[in-house]
């Protein structure tokens, strides 16, 4: 942040950020594999070395999913690489189960949707917001093979239309 005393104007450099948050990891496969119905923002209970690795962007959400167990939400199978500058004694297990921080009301709502309707909780993206690590989880319904083919076909049609518009 730069400050000019004569003008009393502050300039904030947010070239790598959008709307005050920085996206650390994005799960693009989730939108291909699942039909996204609802999204929720949740905090994550982390260790210090995990936060340092997340700041470096060493996160993989691709195989991750969330569960509701004993009235709490848990994030499973998300890989956060061990922090390189720390010893093995202080470092964390890369694929450990992490607790998601949601309101009780949201958890109760998710329990009903997941158990009754057979939906899945999928992490979409992880980002830093005001120094805190947040994750967007979504209620998703698994797509069938023909739905995936349809998605690919739509995407290809969009590209062809964009190319045609660009030529003219």
Secondary structure, DSSP 4 states (H G I P E B T S, - for coil): -EEETTTTEEE---TT-BTTEEEEEE-HHHHHHEEEEEEEEEEE---HHHHHHHHTT-EE-TT-EEEEETTEEEEES-EEPPPTTS-TTT---TT--EEEE--HHHHHHHHHHHHHH--EEEEEEEEEETTEEEEEEEEEEEPPHHHHHHHHHHHHHHHHHHHHHHH-
